[in-house]
Amino acid sequence: MRYNEKELQALSRQPAELAAELGMRGPKKGSVLKRRLVKLVVNFLFYFRTDEAEPVGALLLERCRITQEEPSGFSICFMEDPERKYHFECCSEEQCQEWMGALRRASYEFMRRSLIFYRNEIQKMTGKDPLEQFGISEEARFQLGGLKA
């Protein structure tokens, strides 16, 4: 995926699905927990110093694993480098669960699986592929969910 710094900065200013001040520790050895404003926008997790408007960094939430580490903490690691973990600390277990759910739903893969599930359910109920009405080719429909017209 290609993107540039200006595009990321513009995206970071968009309304967030979820935003809060959380404790965050980066993946480097000896990294300490720091307070960061964390914003989920589409499938990017932006993090900011609490007194700055520009993000310090961003994580693309694809091919990652979100794991609860303690009652009020979770981590994000990426399939390509599972040892490289970002740790987050929430104010409560409820806030932690809310963040973990939102982060898992943010990925393209989650949206794709949901589309396939609902497409199959609609086809079971109606006997028709709901994507046909949009003029999507049989090959593209097959790639989306393995269903043939």
N, C-alpha and C positions, 0 to 999 in steps of 0.2 A: 504494500500500500504506500502510495506517495502522498506526502503533504508537506507544506512548508510552514515556517514559523508564524508568518502572518495569518495563514489559514487557521492554525491552532489557536492563536491568540483571539481571533474573531470567534471561533467556536467556544472558547472558554468564557466569553461574555454572554453567551446564549442562556436562556432560562434553564436552570438545573432540574433534573428529575428528583435529585436529592442533594442537599448541601448541609454541612455541619462542620464545626470545629472538632477535630479528632486528634488524638495522639498518633504520630506516625514515626516509624523507624525504617530507614532505608536498608538495602541489602548488604551494605558494606560492613565488614567486621568492625566492631567497636562503635557502630552507629548508635546514637542515643535517641530516645523518644523526644520528639518536638511537637508542639502544637501547630497544626496546619489547618487552614480552611480547605476542606475537601469537597469538590463538586463533581457530580456525575452528570455528564452531558452526552446524550446518545450512548456511544460505547467507549467513551473516553473518561477516565478518572483524572481530573485536574487537581493539583494541590498547590496552594499558595501560602506564602508567609502571611500571618494574620494581619499585617499592616500594609500589604502591597496588593495592587490591582492586577499585576501580571503574574501568570502562573510560574512557579519554580520548575514544574515538570508536569508530565502527563503520562498516563499508562493506557495503552490501547487494550481493551478488555476482550481480546480474542486469544483462543488457545491458552487459557489460564485456568487455574484452579483456585477457588476461594474456600478456605478452610477455617473453621472456628478453632482458635488456639486456646481460649480460656472463656469463661462466661461472658466477658464483655470485650473480647478481642478477636480479631480475625487476621488472616494473612492472605496475600495474593502471590502466587508463583506462576511462572510461565512454563509451558511444556518443553520449550527449547532449552531452558536452564532452570530445572526445578530447585536447585540449591539457592537461587537468587530470589529471596523472599522479601516482600514489603509487609511490615506489620502495622496494624492499626488498632488503636484502643478507643473504645466508645465509653460513654458515660454510664450505660446500663446494658444489661443483657438484651432488653427489648430493642434498643437502638442498634445493637450489634446484629440481631436477627433481621431488622429492617434493611440495614446496609447490605448484608450478605444476600438477601433475596433480590434486592434491586440490582446488585452487581451481576448476579447470575442471569437475570433476565435481560441485561443490557447487551449481551453478545449477539452477533449475527447468527451464530450456530443455534442459540436458544430460539431466536425468531424464526429461523428456518424450520426447526423441529416443530414449533407451534403451528406454522403454516401447513406443514405436512399433516399433522394431526387433525387440524380443523378441516382441511381439504378432504381427508379420508372420511371424516364424520359427515360432512355435507354430502359427499358422494354416496355414502351408505343410505342416508335419509332420502335423497332425491333421485338417485340413480344417474346423476349427471356430474361431470367434472366442472366445478365452479370456475376453473380457469379458462374454459372454452369461450365463455362470453367476452373475454378480453383479447381474443385472437392470438393466444399464446400457442406456439407450434407444439406438436406432439412431442418432439425431441426435448424442447425446453420443459414441458410438463413432466416428462419422464425424469429429467435431471433434478427437478424440484422435489419430486416425491416418489418416483418409481412407479407411478400409475400410467397406464396407457389408456387412451380415449376409447 
